[in-house]
Amino acid sequence: MERLQGREAEKIMQRNNIEFIPGPGEAAFYAPKMDLIATDALGREWQLSTVQIDYVMPERFDLTYTDSDGKQKRPVMLHRAIIGSAERFMMILLEHFAGNLPLWLSPVQVKVIPVRTNHNEYAQKVSKILEEQGVRINLDLRDENLGAKVREAKNQKIPYWIVIGDKEVESNTITLESRDHGQLGQITVEELVSKLKEEIQNRK
C-alpha cells in the first residue's frame, strides 16, 4: 500500500514537471512526503517546504465527502509547511546573499544621511517623500562625522544611501550611492523614487 501511495506521489510531481529524487524510507511512516531541499552558499542542503500526505487522520476521524457520483468517499489530508522553520529560512536567505539582501527584501532600503545638522530639515523632507512611496528608510540625524555615517551604512549592507549637503539643498536634489555600484551621482528626489519603485517592483 505504501509503495502504491509513493507511486501516486511521483505521478503528481511528474504531472506538474517537478524535478525530484526518490528517497525510500525517508518519509513519515504512514504516507509519502514531498520535501523541498535548498542548497545554501556553502553547498549544504536544508529541508524547507514540506507536503505530507496523510491517509491516517481522515480514517481516525471517520471523515467522508459526497463525490460527484453521489457516493460517500474518504478524503486524503495534506499537511503543508510552506517554509518550515522561519528562522532557518532567514538564515539560508542571509547566507545565500552573503548579507547583501536585494532592495525589495532589505529591512532598510535607503539610509538618508545629512552632512551637518543644518541639512536635517531637507533630509526630513526627502525621507517623508520616500516613506509616503512605501520605501523603508533610516534617517540618520546624529551630529556625527559623515565618513562614519557612510561607513555604518556600508557595514549594515544597506542597498542605497543618500547624502545631503549644501549643494543638494540648493539644487533640490540628492547624491545617491549604491552598495553594489558605488557613487551614482546627483539626481532629483522624483528620479530616485522612480528608480527605487521600478527596482522593487521588478525585484531586480
N, C-alpha and C positions, 0 to 999 in steps of 0.2 A: 504493500500500500504506500509506504513512504517513498519507495523508488518511483512509483507511478506519479505521486504528487510532485516529486522532483522534476520529472519529465514535463509535467504541465507547467511548472515554473520556468523551465528552459524555453518552452514554446512561447510563453508570454514575452520573454526577453527577445527571442528571435523575431517575433511578430513586430516588435517595436524597435528593431535594429539596435538593440543594446548589446554592446560588447561585454562578454562575461567569461569568467573562468570557473568551471565547476569545482566545488570544494566538498567532496563527500565526507560526511562525518563532522563537519564544522557547524552545521545549523543546529537550532534547538531540537530537542528530542522528539517533539510532537508534530513538526511540519517543516517544510523548506523555508529558508530565509534568504533574502537578497540584500547584500551589503554593498554600499558604495565605498570603495577604497581609494583614498587620495595619497599621493606621494608628495612629501614636503621637499624643501630646497636641499636637504641633506640626503635625499633618496630613501627616507624612511616611509613605510606605509602606515596609514592610520585609517581606521574604520570611521566613517562619518554617517551618512544616512543608512537607515535600515528599514526594510519592509518584511515583516514577519507574517507568514500565512498561518492562520490558527483554525484548525478543524475541531479543536477540543472544547473551547468555551461555548460555541453555539450548541454543541451536544449537551453539555452540562446544564445550560440554562434552558434547554429544550426550545431553542429559537426556531421559528418557521416563518415562511412568507408564501404568499399565493403567487405562483408563477403565471406567465401569460397563457399557459394551457389550463389554468384553473386548479392546478394541483398544489398541495402543500409540499414545500421543499425546505431543506436545511440550508441556511446561508453559510458562507465562509467569511470569517472575520480577518481583517488585516490590521496589524499593529504597525504604525508608522512613526519613526523617529527621524524628523527632517534633517536635523544637523547633529543629532546625538548630543554630546556634551557641548554646550555653548562655549565653555572655557577652552576646550580642546580645539574647537573650530576656530576661535580667535587666535589661538597660538599658532595653528597651521597657516592662517592668513598672514600673520605678522612675520613668520619665518619665510613664507613664500615671497613676500615683497621686501624682505630684509628691513622691515620697519618703514619702508617708503610707500605708504599706502597711496593709492591713486586719489585724485582730487575728490571724486564722488564719494569715496569711502572714508576719508580722513575726518576725525573728530573736529579738528580745527583746519579749515581750508585756507584761510588767509589771516596773516598777522599784520595789523596796522601799526606802524612804528613812526611816531612823530620824532623829529630830530631833537627838538627842545620843547619846553613846556608852552612857549608862545605859539606852537603849532598844534596844540591839543584841540583847539576849537574846530579847526578844519578837519583834523583826524577823526573827531567825533562825528562830524557831518558825513564824511565818507563812510565811516563804519555803519551809521544808521541806514544809508542808502543800500549798502551791501546786505545788511540784516533784513531789510524790507524785501529784498530779492531772494531771500532764503539761503544766503551764503553764511556758513558758520565761521565767525571771525573771533579773533582775540585782539582787543585794543590795549596796547601797552603804553599807559600814560606815566610810567615811572620816570623820575628825573634821573635817568641813568645814561651812561655813555652809549652812543649809537652803535659802536662796534660790538659792545656786549649784548645789546638787544638783538642785533642781526645774528651774532654767533649762537645765541639761545634759540632763535628760530631755526637755524640750520641743525643744531643738535636735536631739536624736537622733531625734525624731519617734516616740518610744515610745508605743503606744496608751494605756496606763494607767500611772499610778504611784500608790503608796500611801504616805501619810505616817503615821509612828508617833511619837507623843509621849506625855506624861503621861496625858492623858485617854483615849487609845486603850489604853494598857497597863492602866489602872484598870478600864475598861469592857469589856476583851477584844474590842475592835473595831479597825477601821482606817478611815482617812479616804481616800476614793477620789477621784482626779482623772483626767479624761479629756483626751486630746489634742484630741478633736473636740467635746466638750461641756462642758469646764470642770469646776468642782467638782461632785461628785455626793454629797458628804456622808459621814457615818459609817454604816458597815454592818458586820455580823459577817463573819468570815472565811468561814463557811459560805455566806452570801449572795453573797459575792464569788466563791467557787468556782462556785456555781450559775450566776451571771451570765456568767462567763467561758466556762464549758463550753458553755452554750447558744449564745453568740455564735460560738464557734469551730466547733461542730458545724454550725450553720446557715450558716456563712460569711457573716455579715451584713456 
